[in-house]
Amino acid sequence: MHSSASDRIKPAFSVWDAVFLLFLTCLMGLVLHLGHLAYTEGVRLDHAMANGRIWADWLQHAHANRFSRDFDPEACSGHVVEHALAHGESRPESAGKTHHRGPEHWEACFLSLIDPGGAISRLMNPYTLKPIHYVESCRPPNTDSAGAIQLEKVTGTAVAEASPLSYHDPIDRPVTIRVSVCDAAGYPQRVAQVLF
C-alpha cells in the first residue's frame, strides 16, 4: 500500500503556531509591563496626594492658632512679631528694647516647615525620593515638578480665581490656599482648599 500526499498527517504544531505563541507571549509581557508601570505610577501619585493632604491638614490646623503670640513656628505666625534686640548690636542704647518688624512672608514660613525638625520636614517626594519641594506652578509637560507641592492663594469666589502663593507674599492675614500636587506629567492634581 502506497500512501498518497493527501493521506499524510500534518504535524500538530507548525512553525506558524510557534510564531503565533511567541507573539502572544511578547504581548502578554508587554501588558504585564504596562500594568506594572501604571500600578507604580498610581502608588507614586497616591503618595504625593497623601503629602498634599498632610500639607492641607497642617495649614488648616495652624489657622486656628497662628494669630496667637506663642504660635510655633514663629515664621508662620500671622501677627507682627516683637523681638528683643540682641545685646551687642551697633546701637547699645536700644539693647533690651523691643522693635516691631513687618509681617512674615511665605518663604520664611515654608523654610521653617521643611527645615530639619520642622513640622513637615520628613515628607519625601515619591518621584525623586528627595525631600519634597514647592513650586509656584505645575507646568506640563515639565516632569521636573513631579511630586512637588503647588500652593495657590484663592483671590475670589470663582474656582479659577487663584494665583500662585509667592515666596514674597505676606502671611499676616488669613488666606484661603488651594493645595495641589504635580503628577508625573507635570499636571496639577487638586488635594484641598483650606483657610490658613
Protein Blocks (a to p, Z undefined) as FASTA:
>chain_A
ZZdfklpccdfbdfklmmmmmmmmmmmmmmmmmmmmmmmmmmmmmmmmmmmmmmmmmmmm
mmmmmmpfkbccfklpcbdcdddddehiablmlgoiacddddddfklmmmmmmpghiakl
mpccfklopacdddfbdcdfbfklgoiacddddfbfbfklccdddfklcckbccdddddd
ddfkopacdfbdcdZZ
